[in-house]
Amino acid sequence: MKALLIDFGSTYTKVALANLDPPGLIGTAQAPTTTSTDLLDGLRAALATFSPGELDGITVKRACSSAAGGLRIVAIGLVPVLTAKAAREAALGAGARVLATYAHTLTHQELAEIEDLQPDLLLLAGGTDGGEQRTVLDNAALLAESGLSIPVVYAGNKVAAEQVEQLLRGRVPRVIVAGNVMPEVNVLQTEPARQAIRELYLQEITRARGLDRIQQEVGLAMPTPLAVLRGGELLQRTRQQDLVLVDIGGATTDVHSFSDGKPRSAGVILKGLPEPFIKRTVEGDLGMRLSAPALLYSVGADRLQALLPFQPMTDEIRSYVDRISQAKDALPGSDRESQIERALAIACLREALIRHAGRLEEAFTPSGRMWIQQGKDLTGAGLLVGIGGALVHAGDPGAILQEALAAGDCLALTPQHPELYLDRHYLMAAAGLLADHQPQAAEALLRETLAPIGRCKA
Amino acid sequence: MPHTTIILGVIGADVHAVGNKILELTFNDAGFKVVNLGVMVSQEEFINAAVESAASAILVSSLYGHGELDCRGLREQCRESGIGEILLYVGGNLVVGKRTFSEVEQLFRELGFDRVYPPGVMPEVAINDLKKDLGL
């Protein structure tokens, strides 16, 4: 009995073939993703690398996709740092790309923006249960009148749910009512919304995007980031250690943390909306190819220079960055360029981790100095897994991760001494696809792919 | 008394926590839905919580003597945030130095608070006032 696991990536279609009994990896393959013709063409090309006999006995087929822009969501809430943020967290946790987040009552300008963005679905939230309803009702009415033909997941004040549904029924293709993303002030509950988004994805969005054949033929189950999240969840559960995954790509860098992130010492007060146990962030300006110019801009040439073992010439970094941003498969052509590539990877990882992790702020009180924490304290995370070509093809991925974690920002609550691993066969998503129904096979894939690459020094 | 929500918190850089807990318990027992933001609460936090929960009142505690500074501008922020008419109560050790309570009360009334309480007032007094002010 075998499982065929497919990841329709934006650039490559990756395939993993696994034995279910006994659980283990048979092999992997990849081919360029063929979005312009038929996704199945790319899949067939990847499968062609297996011998015919190897493909016998496949009982499980499951796929994830981030092709053609992935699952695209617009989140709408009431107060920016409360329900709008909660809705955004729920959407990210569902493996989506959050195109925009809006707060308060939508303006006509914002409705026009939403129309231009053409999201796959709208996540509408606002008000605690039993709290504010005016805004959420106004927004539902505005959406109903707008002529936008986009399905809606409603995850706001439960008291307004029935009326919201009535307002939207018949005016938008589908309305699903889910539990409130923030049922009480400062209580985050993203799970019901995540599930509703998943349901809508499988029932409506795949068909609307022409992916229903993929769904039927190869079991398209979820967006790729959700598969990665599932893989991470399994790893955290298996190892019983707080975990951070960092996936450094050409266009974005994703960070996923699995940890309650509560303050680890006395004298620290947690403020703001608590962040979810499973938190995902996507940095659209941090990447190694398409986003390399944005990375250079965000991090700054000075900080990159500090990571190089030589003094770069004027514009040397800039020209390398411009060159590699034009071609997904660009490679360093000299030792110097390899060093610049390495510096870019370190800067990218460091910045993404700092942005994802929580932060400390000093507060001076008559009782002495206290600390205020916003976000998650990840300093105690036991495991850090690096994912992505920049690490897999580097000569020293462990050193890159260590440098990214070291000497950062002492107020940023990034992991301090995790064990470091590399997803050397790109199997995180494949493991995630198997995690629910074939957890032992999923665990076998994780064991197979996770190469230990050191530990951060104390 | 269905769903009358109040926001509780200790404002500013103040970490006195025990009285705040007592207030939470007594107001809860009195039938209010209590959103307790705890200690070191900023004006912004009070208001965000009040907006999302459609609260009827914000009850600000201040015990370390710097309440005037922390409370200044709260009523205006409420107005800016669309909850300009919300009931604002304040209580505790509101000022440092010697001033009569009637001076303190006048000061805080001018800042936009509907009721001002000196130290040593039992929670039940505020509960009764709140019920009266809300017509409950």
Contacts between the chains, C-beta under 8 A, distances in Angstrom:
chain1	res1	chain2	res2	distance
A	78	B	51	6.7
A	78	B	52	5.8
A	79	B	48	4.7
A	79	B	51	5.5
A	79	B	52	5.6
A	81	B	48	6.3
A	82	B	48	5.4
A	82	B	49	7.8
A	82	B	52	5.2
A	83	B	52	6.1
A	126	B	52	7.8
A	127	B	52	6.0
A	127	B	53	7.7
A	127	B	54	7.0
A	128	B	52	5.1
A	128	B	53	4.6
A	128	B	54	8.0
A	130	B	3	4.7
A	130	B	5	7.3
A	130	B	33	7.1
A	130	B	53	7.6
A	130	B	54	7.8
A	131	B	5	6.8
A	131	B	52	5.5
A	131	B	53	3.9
A	131	B	54	4.5
A	131	B	55	7.8
A	132	B	51	6.3
A	132	B	52	5.9
A	132	B	53	7.0
A	132	B	54	4.3
A	133	B	54	7.4
A	182	B	52	6.9
A	184	B	35	7.1
A	184	B	53	7.8
A	185	B	7	7.9
A	185	B	35	4.6
A	185	B	37	7.6
A	185	B	48	8.0
A	185	B	49	4.4
A	185	B	52	5.9
A	185	B	53	5.5
A	186	B	37	7.6
A	186	B	49	7.5
A	269	B	15	7.9
A	269	B	38	7.7
A	269	B	39	7.1
A	269	B	40	5.8
A	271	B	40	7.3
A	271	B	45	7.4
A	363	B	13	5.8
A	363	B	40	6.6
A	364	B	13	6.6
A	365	B	13	4.2
A	365	B	14	7.0
A	365	B	15	5.6
A	365	B	40	7.5
A	365	B	64	7.6
A	366	B	13	7.3
A	366	B	14	7.9
A	366	B	64	5.2
A	366	B	65	8.0
A	367	B	15	5.4
A	370	B	15	6.7
A	370	B	40	7.4
A	372	B	40	6.9
